[in-house]
Amino acid sequence: MATHYAAYGLRLSCAFQLPGMHAVAADAHELPTLALELREPAELEREWSGADGPEQWRGRLGDGLELAIERGAAGDLLFSYGERARFRLHRDMRQLDCAPAHDGLDWQRTLIGKVLPAISVMRGYEALHAAAVDSPDGVVAIMAPSGAGKSTLALELLGRGWPLFADDALILQSGESGVLAYPGTPHMNVAEDRPDMIDPHVIDPQALGDTLATLAGEHWLAVSATATRPRPVRMLCLLTRGAGLTSEISPLAPSPLPLSPYILGLPAGQQRERARFSLYADLMQSSSLVKLTADAVEEPARLADMLEGALEREPQPTVSGAA
């Protein structure tokens, strides 16, 4: 019997349980459905139609392994997580076959944190590479180059009682009421060698939620306080940290161009690109865009204070969205 979950704007009908996630009723959310099935590696290999051209994407994950995406001759898609797991997305994008090479949680972390958000974008959503929390007035998304501290700042805000909205990919969709963000999963990765400057109570795994596993130097957590409903985006924060930078926060002009480095998605046709630009243009009209710079040794608590202050100063955009 299938277990149902909601994440990344999808209703997941899963033949196996996803660790750290809470089941929902089959009809709890009016979302497009994706069925997840388990397969033996040899069975998935037989069903895969074979690569049709070069890989669409390849990238190295935080654990050092690579994730690759290939399009098949029959229109199906293959996700390869090193030699540890393969995932085959059917041509209609309504079923994902999962074939782990061994037991363990590493392949499920990749499925939940990387493969499912990618499928969400393939099915028509847009996405930003961002850590996001839910404020009383809407989602606050933090974008930064790798290692700049977006997750650390999100952790500080979680410690202040703001629910987690997304750890790594913020899913967006345009609708009659404007642009809405859809929650990710309750999972978050926290480095074992976290900076001493962070108050231990904020990032203690036991304080945030349950530690599901420690993988490649990171605690994989199921955070207790998480958002469960679509929400408007209140603020987009571009974070830059470096030695000698002055710690300050300033508003930016409402242009989608600064978001370009953080927009997720495979190359698409002109129609999809126009729709994508339109969504981000609309997002700029319904949310605030700010730049937060800080010295490399600035305490995260100070950055969180600055971000909260900016939220209080920036006028609340008029958005008719889900609360």
N, C-alpha and C positions, 0 to 999 in steps of 0.2 A: 504494500500500500504506500502511495506516495506521500511525502511530507511537503508542505507548502511553505515557502518563505517569500518575503518581498524585499528586493534590493535593487539599486541602480535602475529604478523605473521598470523593473521586470517582476512578474510573479513566477517564482521558481517552483516547479513541480519535480521534486527530487526523489529518486529511488533509494537514496541513502541519506543519512543525516549529515548536515553540515555543522561542524563543531562551533560552538559559541553562538549559534543563531537560534532565535525563537520562532517557532512555527506559527503560522497564521491560518485562518480558515481559508478554504479553497477559493471562496468568493469574497475575501476580505477587501481586496483592492481591485479596482478596474484597471488592470495593467496587462500588457501583452505577456503571454506565457512562454516560458522556456522550460522544456523538460530535460532533466539531467538523468542519464542512464549510465550504469557501470558496464564496461566491456572488458574482455580479456585483450591484452595487447595484440595477439595474433588475429583475433576476430576483427578488431578495429583496422588492422593492416589490410585485411581482405576487403573490407567495406570501403576503404579510402580509394577514391578514383584515380589517384596519382597526380603528381604536381603538373600543373599547366603553366610553365614559364618560371621565371625566377621568384625567389621569396618576396613576399610583399613587405615583410618587416622582420628585423632581427635586432634584439637588444639584450644587454647583460643586466640581470637582476641583482638585487642587493646581496644574494647568497653566492654570487659568482657564476651561477649557471646562466645559460642563455635561453630566451624564449623566442621562437621563430613562428611566423605565420605564412602558410602557403595556400594558394588557391588550387583546387583540384580541377581536373578535366571536366567533371560533371557539375561544377559549381559549388561543391562542398569546400570547407575550409579546414585546414589542419593546424593545430597549435602544438608545437613540440617543446616541452620543458626539459632541456638537456636529454638525458637518457632515462629520466625518472617517470615521465608521464607524457601521454599524447591525448589530445582532445579533438574530436571531429565534430564540426558544426555542420548539420545537414543543409542542403541547398536552400530550403525554405526558412532557415534560421530559427526553427521552432524546437529543435532537439539538439542537445550536445551529448555526445558519447564520450565518457571519461575512461581512460585505460591507464591506470597507474602500473608501473613496473614493479612496485613493492608497496608494502604497507607503510604507513607513516603520515604525518601531517604536513610535510613540506609540499607535496603536490596539491593538497587541499588549500594551503595558503596561497599558492600560485593561482589555482582555480578561482578562489574568492577575490583575491586582490588584483589580479591582472587579466585573467581570461574573461571573467564575467563583465567587467567594465568595458572591455574592448568589444564584446558582443553587443552591449547596450548601444554603443556608438554605431556599430554596423547596422543596427535595427532602427536608426533614425534619430537617436538622441545626440546631443553634443556634450562635450566634457572638457573640463579644465584640470590640469595637473595641479592639485591644490589640497591642502589640509583645511578642513572646514568645521566650524562649530556653529551651534544654533543659539543666537541671542534672542531676547524677547521680541525684537523687531524684525528678525529674519536672519538668514545665514550670513556668517562672516567667513570669507574664504581667504586663505593666506597662500600666496605663491612666492616661490623663491628658487634660486639655483640650488642644485644638490649640495647638501651640507651647510646651507646658510641658516638653518634653524627653524624652518616653518613648523615641523612637528614639535619642536621644543616649545615654541610659542603656543601652539595648540594645546600642549600638555598643561601649560600654565593656566590657560583659560578653562580647561577641564577642571583643574583644581579649584577654580573659583565658582564652579557649579554650572558651567555652560555645557549642555549635552554635546557629545560628538555627533557630527553630521556625516563626515567622510574623512577617511585617513589619507587618501592619495588621489582619488578621482572624484570630482564633483560633476554629477550628471545633470544636464539642463535640457529643458524643452519649452518651446513657445506654445502658448495657448491663448484662448480668448481673453483670459485674465492677465496676460503678460507672461514673462519668463519665470518658470518655477524650477527649483532645484529638487532633486529626488535623493533621499537618503541612501548612503552606501550600506555597508554592513557594520556591525558593532566592533569590528576588529581594528587593532592598531598595533604597529610595530614600535617597540621602544628599545633603543640600544642598551646593551648591558653596561658599556663604559660611558654612562651618561655624565654630563659635566657636573662637577662638584658645586657649581654656582646655583644649581637648581635645588630648591627646597625638597628634601627627600619625600615629604608627605605628598607632594604633587605627583611624582612619577613612581612611587612605590606601587608595583603591580597589584598588591593586595588592596591598595586604596582605590585604584582605578577599576578593578574588576578581576576576572579570573585569568591566570596565566595558562594558556592552552599548551604552549611548548616554548622551548628556547632553541631557536634555529639560526645558525650562522651568525652568532653574536647578538641576536635580537630576541627580546621577549615578544612573543605573539600573544596579544591580549584580547580578551572579549570584554569590552568596556561596559560597565553597568548602565551608565546614564547616556542614552543615545536618542536621537530623533527618529521618529517613525512615520512622519507624514511629509508630503511635499511642502516646500516653503519658498517664499520669495527671497531673493538675495538682497541683503541689506548693505553689505560693504565688501569690496574687493581690495585686498591689501597686497602690494608688491613690496616684499621684504628684501633688503640688501644689507649685509653685514660685512665689515672689513676693518682692518687695523687703521685707527685714526679717523674713522668716519664720525661725523657729528650725529648724535642721537636725536632724531627729529622725525616728525610725521607731517606730511603736507598733502593737500588735495591735488589731484591731477585733472586735466581736462577730460571730459567724458568721451574718450576715443577708444575703440577696441584694439588699436594697434599695439599698445603696451602689453596686451594679453597674448599676442601672437606666439611667444616662446612657450606658452603653457597650454595652448590649444591642442587637444588630443584628437587623433583620427588619421586613418589612412588616406592617401590621395583619392580625391573624388572628382566627379564630373562637374561641369559648370553649374548645373541646377543645384546640386548639393552645396557647392561653394557659395552660391548666392544666398541660399537659405541659411547657411552657417553665418555669413557676414551679417545678414539681417537679424538673426538672433542676438549676436553680440552687440550690434548697434542698439537694439531694443534694451538689452541688459544695461547698457551704459546710461540709458534714460531713466531706468527704474532703480538704480543702485549708485552708491558712491564709490569712487576710485581714489585710493590714497597710496602714497609712497612712504614707506617706513624704512629709514636708514639708521644704522646703529654701529657703534664700535664692536669689534669682535668679542670683547670681554664684558659688554653691557649685560646686566642681569635680565633674564627673561621677565621677571616681575615688573621691571621698569618698562619694558616693551609692551607688556599687557596693559599697564596703566595708561600709556600713551594711546594705545588702540581704543581703550574704553573711553578716554577723553575725546578722541576724534569722533566716536559714535555719538557722544552727547552733543558735540558741536555741529556736526553735519546735519542739515535738515533731513527729516524723514521723507523719502520719496513717496508719492502717492501711488500705491500698487493695490490692485484688487486681486488678491491671490488667496491660496489656501493658508489657513493659520494653523 
